[in-house]
Amino acid sequence: MDEAAEITGRDDFIIAKALYYAIKYIDSLPPPERELSDQNDMQMILNERFPGLEATFTGIDMNRP
């Protein structure tokens, strides 16, 4: 698959951040409503395609009031 050209100059950062927030959102749902296969796939994409960014987002979350 060919990589698409950057649109914003921050495409990877925005995609990784969206995955991070989606994973957190699924965690916030009641257990019967959690789409765990989607969450697992999102986590794998985040870890493999954007290594290190999850730690960045977690650090940002920890420093929020």
N, C-alpha and C positions, 0 to 999 in steps of 0.2 A: 504494500500500500504506500503510495506516495504521500509525503508530508505536505500538508497545505501551507501556504505562505502565512506568516504572522499577519494578523489583522490589526491588532492594537499595540503590538510590541510587548504585551504582557499576557498573551493568550494562555501560556502554560500555567502561569501563576493564578489566573482567574479560574481556569478549569480545575486545578488542584484545590483551590479554595472552595469551589462549588461542591466538589466531591467530599471534602472534609465536613462541610456544613450538612450535606445530605446524610452522611454517616451519623453525625451527631443527632440529626432530626429523627432518624429511624430509631436510634437508641432511646429517644424521649417518648416514643409511642408505647402504649400498653403492649405487653408481650404478644397477645393474639394478633395484633395489627402490624407487627414488624415484618417487613419483607427481607428476611435474613439472607436469602440467596443474592438479592440485589445488593444488600449491604456488604456481603462478603466480596462480591465482584468489584464494588466500588473501592473497597479497602485494598484489594490486590492491584487495581489500576493505580491508585494513589501511591502505594509502596513501590511499584515497579517503574512506573512512568515518571513519577515526580519524587524521587528519593530525597528525603530530608525536609521536604516542605511541610509534612504533617507535624514534625517537631516545631517548626516555625509557628504554625497556626496554634498549636497547643500552648506554646510560650506566650503568644499574644493573648489567648483566652485567660491564662493564669494571671496576667497582669491587668486584667480588666476589673473594675470595682464591682 
